[in-house]
């Protein structure tokens, strides 16, 4: 033990009267300085604490209530003494991931209150979780989640079993209409149970299984469910599920059997099998329910994407189409097929062609411009991230003087006008329905900006078509006029008024002293209206006072 007591931890100071807690404790020193032991405080202090008085009163009330409840319970038992005993399940108090047992009466006073008529939803869910030996999701139990129209359990890595339990509980649920279980590693069992649930559930119309690996055989359950329950599932999201051509073949049957209104199969691995692409083309031609299709980041070969365009050209129901990041650029046949599609299609209102490596040098901008020039339906077109920048022609914008090439037979580089061609094609298209053109990540020059300004009624801030661009070239600042020294300014003014500098000095010299003070000269310039500022007059005085004596001598 250290000899110096100043190095020891201080003994806690006694609590003041105003800071005595309900569970008041004291520190008792045992075995010398620094060895402390905690003991309850004096009984009289604990009993006098306000909180303990309230708890004591509650305890008495609770005891009285228990006695009355025991009396009532005895009467009920006597009344039904003849009934056989019911065996109770020792595991009836099944645990959850909540801190305590789910208290329905407590939940009824919350914002997410659950009425007694819906209590079977929660008991069924807990029963299924117990069956599959998984912990229930507290967000579904504690906040009335099974009574909300939308359940969002995305990106929780739940695994297959919790999804199987949830799907079984939702089979007879009439509240939930949208289920999002994306990013949960649901596996084959989870996906299959979600699809089989749709066979008996007539209320869930939106299902999101994105970011889960799904194999082709699982779609057999979905096909069977849609055959027995055709009109339920309307929106299906399967983004980044590792779907291959075998899965796309199954999805063709889903499109044929179901009534889907929107389908998201972006970021998948299909598109290599020409036979499956032909099937997909036929389903696109014949489908009469799909209004939104997302094929972004697909792997269609150049031959198979032409089949897709053929199917889309014949479809008359898809109004929102996403073909972003499909590598459509650099191929003349694809550009021509895209042009024909945009010219003939009379349904698509929202078209996303961003990040497809379109290039101005390959004539693909002309194809898009011709397609938009003939189209009367499309409202929003997104061409962001393509190499169709609108560079300036230095000679046209006046930023560089026109010079003859120094090398004989020199060919100047072709100026890429890019998206400027699209705007030029739309100027004379009075029947266009466009309201927004998105050119994000595409740089534009002064020529493009000047063209937009000249056609402000169509492309301006208050124009019919909103233009969204990436980096815009800054307009050159106007050159400042060359500075004119004060002596030149006053000489110009004197010549305009038929005076010389000497005669002007004579007019200002009231006492004929042949000298002018600074104040006399300054006042005279103001009185006669000489166009000089105060700083310029001061500078002129310094130029006229050659000897620096404080006076201007004009003798």
Steps between C-alpha positions, in 0.01 A plus 500: 500500500651837402621718781382820335123522538480771233566230239196300609155539341282737701216366709166591333347804663174449693182552302310817572140498607380608155697226321396191695398232245216251565751214546724702734828322582795593717869426466653333806877495543629158597858378528662841488487801275392433139320170568131580464189287528153601386211450743135612488432833662308552821147362485342826621653693207386243245143501634480881492602524131202618282556233233500222757178634650334485157630149433382393844153634423499323167603180674204529739262568209643204310455272803139608536443439129655155525269415788192607303629316192554185709143523628364537146722214379367276779143570396577415135673177599202399713260573215688286248620231741336227292706580186808283432842649565682648197862406459722801465809520286809566715658682204207735452712795609704478177779754499560766233775744429310754710621590846181367658191308413278669243227682690196546276322729744804727506521499120138614473586844636784559252476658155543156345210359703380150418137422552390175654356380171850498345677329787492172311752647252761529772427167664529329162832672428644406842375145454676471162821647644486243778441225247810594299699591812575859406471825695206718386572847364423750773408764242209283393379426852565817697380752243201327353700412188271217397213747468679752280445495125874497428757278674860601436764255624762584238873448553481324838674173403226300666568176315251239369322383819365839620364563150336156493333572836384844384363364172304233685354764733406728208307228318171607657594863566252748351683817608838495327503594131874562447793287620866598465748229603786606273859442610428223751681194356164323494633202302289243319271431796426868563427583136287190453294569814444861390374384161283224648344750740348679200293193425271568799566868570267722296625833630878529443545666161857633537790263568867604512760220506791704362860427603425132575644214297213313333528181294272403206312218676357745755293669229290185463335590831430853375354369174274258688387775740418739216300231324285451809495864609530704182407853597695551822867568422535823299854624576808276516858618567782253432796736465846346539377147571753321279229404249636314196336406171323204662339741746401735218332207327295439816419872521359485147245251635436733796428784256267273308313362802489805727366852494819689587493877459867564583804273479854585611758244382796736477863416589465130414699256285259395224513602133737247337257232378338599170217248548402658833536848350255396227254382768542828687433694179174309443383563857574871462297511182200319650503640854201722572548584869861612553536878525851528653807295406854539637774326295793714619845334523390196298739275308320481165728442205476735202290244310266431790444867586368545145238235579409692815449818297278310258284383787487847656402656166189279490405552864227759555480507881850565646517869590820502710809328363850488649779387264788666685850348486428245228794590275279618214766737367752425228269284289337641188227232485400564861490875435273450203278260696477753782405773254222283351376412848479867603328593174236225510434461872199699618486388863833556680494828693811455715812366324835449674797459264771619739855356509475310172826634351325691221748703297456795270767374260299185417190689392299371795394847612337552160304176548372614839422848364305355207310270734401786733411721204232251392382389844186667638461311829826484696522755784828427680824379340815434703829494303733564794854368499538456123790637294286749312647822636428827322844653445542854374627604163758768595447686174120498536505621861767761436730367770783451247573687177470314172845411367613315194657158562878511502527155346391451137188281452441521875157376614368665813355267762125450487320692769260272692165671538351208691171568674470834321379298200213367711387850595524617140278209391236592759474869410275432202314211668191680626316178588759369746381398848843532660511671836853403614832407336764374742862542385670456837876425491512653151696821456361778285671803351408860430344418165254266671420761766450771242264274304295436813486874566387575146217245537404588857129446432572132435812423708529788749429495874134571430498311172305191404795257525723494808868445414728335759870504411830418661799730502443819301774714355520838669428801286800728449491812712465824301828682467534814708533818290856630480586752769540860382737719702354823649713727282362347182144526637531872585663577163207331322254704705694823435504442123125426502440833678744711291744555785865442573649395831649846553174687432318260733751579774443874445126450548564327828758757629281765665786696661726499189783351703598265213466214747215273604468321830383143508160598633455771232579255223280229648206740544545642150491154339172424679344838418578469128395138484832345402439121474756400763451312822659598830781247460566616146514869608748409773711312242480798260609744772807286566583519129456882484684592821848447367693648795274348766449824691125448538395742221456468126713763325387566142720805432 
